[in-house]
Amino acid sequence: MKLIVPTTFEPGFVEALAAYPVGRVYGSLVEEPGARAMKWLPPVKEDELAEHIAQCRARGIGFIYTLNASCSANREFTAEGQKWLAERLGWLVDAGAQGVVATNPYVIEMVKRRYPELAVSLSSLVRVDSLDHALFYDRLGVDAIYLPEYLNRDFKLLRALRKRLRCELVPIVNLGCLVHCPLRDYHANFISHASESFRHGCYLDYSLAKCTQLKATSPVELIKAPWIRPEDLAIYEELGFREFKLAGREKGSEWVVRAAGAYSARSYSGNLNDLVIGLDGIEPFGEIPVYLDNKQLDGFLDFFRRKDCRVGCAGCTHCEEWLERSASFQGRPARYGESIDRMLRKFTTGSFKAPLARPS
C-alpha cells in the first residue's frame, strides 16, 4: 500500500512522514487555480517549492503538482496561456517534480508529448464513473486516475475498472461529501474562479455551507458520505487497488500526519470526524456537534457489496441504524444547521449586500 497525501510545506513535514508508506505528496503555488481556494492553502514561493521537492526526492517521495482547476476560461489556448503552461511544466521538470494532476484532456496530451518526464494523474473532478469514460483517459496515456469519491461503495464498477484498465486507479479515502453530491460540479467551478471573488471583496462558499447545513440538519448524511475507514482498506486491496489518496490540503501538518498515521496503521480509535474532510464543520460555526465512534463502525461497509445506492434508499435504513450505533450528539446538530441557514438566507433574500466589484 502507498499513500498520496497533501503537503503543507511546513518545516519538518516531510520528516514526519518518514514512518509511513507515503509514495507521493501533492500541492501547488497558491496563486494558481485548483481544487482549493487559495485563501485556505499554505503560501509558498517558487524557490521554497523547489526546495520542498528536493527534500521529498531525498526521502524517496515523489512530488505531484496540482493543475486541477475544473475551468481555466480557455486560457490554455491563448498565446499567453500556452506560454505560461509551457514555462510552468518546464520548471517542474527542472525542479524534479514527479508529475502533475490535471483535469484538461488537452493539457494531458501536451504533457505526455512535450514533457514525458512528468507522470500525469487525472483529477477526481473529471468524474470518471463509467468504463468507457475511464478507457478514454487510459488510452490518452494517463498514469493514474483519481476516482471520484462517490464510487467508493460501487464495488461492481470498481471491479470492472480495475480489471480493464492499464493505469493506476486511486480511491480518495477521506472526503465526507454528500453521497452523489448534487453540488459537486458547481462547487468545483466555483473554487476554480475563487480568486475573482477575493478580488471583488466577497467570498461565500455556498456549496460548502449548504452541504454542512444539510449534514447538520440530517446527521445520517454523515454516515452516507462515501468515506473509507482505515480498517477497510484491505477490502479495496483485495480488488487490486494499491494506492490511496488523502484529501486535506487546507489542513495543517498535525492533521495530515494524524490521518496518514491512522491509514498506515489501518486503525483509528476516536472520532471519525478527525480524519474526514467535510464532517468537521466550517468557519465561523465551529465543529458539527456529532461524534462518530470509528470503532463502532466495524462491519458497516460489508452491506454495500450487494447494495446499489445509486437507485436511492427506497426504505433502506442501514445508515440510520449505524448512525444510532456509532454516533453521540454533543449539542443539537439541527441548531447548528439553522445557524448556517440564517447566514445563507441573508444572501438569497438580498438582506446581505455584497460590495460592488472594484474597477479592474
C-alpha positions, 0 to 999 in steps of 0.5 A, a space after each residue: 500500500 502507498 499513500 498520496 497525501 497533501 503537503 503543507 510545506 511546513 518545516 519538518 513535514 516531510 520528516 514526519 512522514 518518514 514512518 509511513 508508506 507515503 509514495 507521493 505528496 501533492 500541492 501547488 503555488 497558491 496563486 494558481 487555480 485548483 481544487 482549493 481556494 487559495 485563501 485556505 492553502 499554505 503560501 509558498 514561493 517558487 524557490 521554497 517549492 523547489 526546495 520542498 521537492 528536493 527534500 521529498 526526492 531525498 526521502 524517496 517521495 515523489 512530488 505531484 503538482 496540482 493543475 486541477 482547476 475544473 475551468 481555466 476560461 480557455 486560457 490554455 489556448 491563448 498565446 499567453 496561456 500556452 506560454 505560461 503552461 509551457 514555462 510552468 511544466 518546464 520548471 517542474 521538470 527542472 525542479 524534479 517534480 514527479 508529475 502533475 494532476 490535471 483535469 484538461 484532456 488537452 493539457 494531458 496530451 501536451 504533457 505526455 508529448 512535450 514533457 514525458 518526464 512528468 507522470 500525469 494523474 487525472 483529477 477526481 473532478 473529471 468524474 470518471 464513473 463509467 468504463 468507457 469514460 475511464 478507457 478514454 483517459 487510459 488510452 490518452 496515456 494517463 498514469 493514474 486516475 483519481 476516482 471520484 469519491 462517490 464510487 467508493 461503495 460501487 464495488 461492481 464498477 470498481 471491479 470492472 475498472 480495475 480489471 480493464 484498465 492499464 493505469 493506476 486507479 486511486 480511491 480518495 479515502 477521506 472526503 465526507 461529501 454528500 453521497 452523489 453530491 448534487 453540488 459537486 460540479 458547481 462547487 468545483 467551478 466555483 473554487 476554480 474562479 475563487 480568486 475573482 471573488 477575493 478580488 471583488 471583496 466577497 467570498 461565500 462558499 455556498 456549496 460548502 455551507 449548504 452541504 454542512 447545513 444539510 449534514 447538520 440538519 440530517 446527521 445520517 448524511 454523515 454516515 452516507 458520505 462515501 468515506 473509507 475507514 482505515 480498517 477497510 482498506 484491505 477490502 479495496 486491496 483485495 480488488 487490486 487497488 494499491 494506492 490511496 489518496 488523502 484529501 486535506 490540503 487546507 489542513 495543517 501538518 498535525 492533521 495530515 500526519 494524524 490521518 496518514 498515521 491512522 491509514 498506515 496503521 489501518 486503525 483509528 480509535 476516536 472520532 471519525 470526524 478527525 480524519 474526514 474532510 467535510 464532517 468537521 464543520 466550517 468557519 465561523 460555526 465551529 465543529 458539527 456537534 456529532 461524534 462518530 465512534 470509528 470503532 463502532 463502525 466495524 462491519 458497516 461497509 460489508 452491506 454495500 457489496 450487494 447494495 446499489 445506492 445509486 437507485 436511492 434508499 427506497 426504505 433502506 435504513 442501514 445508515 440510520 441504524 449505524 448512525 444510532 450505533 456509532 454516533 453521540 450528539 454533543 449539542 443539537 446538530 439541527 441548531 447548528 444547521 439553522 445557524 448556517 441557514 440564517 447566514 445563507 438566507 441573508 444572501 438569497 433574500 438580498 438582506 446581505 449586500 455584497 460590495 460592488 466589484 472594484 474597477 479592474 
